[in-house]
């Protein structure tokens, strides 16, 4: 008989083909890649969950990517060890068995090309993994997209409740009292003047829960000026897909602030905004703009505004406030004050303004006022002197007069007992003595400051 024949009594079944398939064939590269996509998606979900619980800083991008890949590989091979196949391999019907011609183990596919189940499952898992990324990594303030906000320009009608003063590179109106009490200023001693700026200035609105901190300029040293100016930082914060170059810009510009705020406000929920204050009366390079970061806790909130100049200088102004009515009042005043600001990359404008304001001060006239009124005037004078120190840190006269007015304030507390004022005055005398000694230790007036300091320590 010509052709193919079968033994008598036996029949050869005809193959039943139901769509294209590759039963027990070696898995094609595309299917192997899809199994890895499934396993990487599972690893991303696990990594996102661990990020959510431990809330570590995502500032090291390459380290995060490496950790994600390592976790994915660990999960993949754990599945293979326990079940003989990874999740992706099981989903795509891949089986591991030894190749007949060798002792090696091969990966064989028993699926169908036109099967929709593994495709849909892979797509769903990838979507879920991206959702986990959205609700973990992209909720972290270092990486969340900043929305743009603006606040109206504010111009106080009188100087009864506000006083214009420069603080470093910003000049504007700040309140002179809060809840009908005068606002006192303090300067924590940090090595700086005369070569460097004062590190911090604290406006004590309602201690210990409500205060404003003016931080000396601390521009990101690892960024070039063109990468830390307002235009570049705004682009990196507000765009949906800013590009890889923005990773470093974000990290260097925001990470320190976020870590400090996380330490200050426990279990904080963050908001990141790009704030602008439109003012047609000002030239573009003097308009206020920068990053608004808000850390909201159960009992306290910290708002930190990072002012960014056209030249790339960064200066932070922070409000620490409690929840409730006091916090709402403080927030309103803070926003009003920001609305009055103008900025300059040069300190000359601030120096001139502070000098002009201080020239009109008459201490002898203030000493004749009732104690309560005199205390309010001294608080304003101290505000001006402190602001002058932020724009002219090498001025010995500024710290000399700070010590003298602090001594007068301490004297007034004997007539109008105010615990906060007495503590502030005593501390300011010591700080003025130390800073003045750093600037000009051989000045004959150092003797007067030292005597004031020693006298303040007695009571």
Buried (B, 14 or more C-beta within 10 A) or exposed (E): EEEEEEEEEEEEEEEEEEEEBBEEEEBEEEBBEBBBBBBBBBBBBBBBEBBBEEEEEBBEBEEBEEBBBEBBBEBBEEBBEEEEBBBBBBBBBBBBEEEEEEEEEBBBBBBBEEEEEBEEBBEEBBEBBBEBBEEBBEBBBBBBEBEEEBBEBBEBEEEEEBBBBBBBBBBBBBBBBBEEBBBBBBBEBBEBBEEEBBBBBBBBBBBEBBBBBBBBBBBBEEBEEEBBBBEBBBBBBBEEEBEEEBBBBBBBBBBBBBEBBBEBBEEBEBBBBBBBBEBEEBEEEBBBBBBBBBBBBEEBBBBBBBBBBBBBBBBBBBBBBBBEEBBEBBBEBBBBBBBBBBBBEEBEBBBEBBBEBBEEBEBEEBEEBEBEEBBBBBBBBBBBBBBBBBBBBEBBBBBBBBBBBBBBBBBBBEEEEBEBBBBBBBBBBBBBBBBBBBBBEEBEBBEBBBEBBEEBEEE
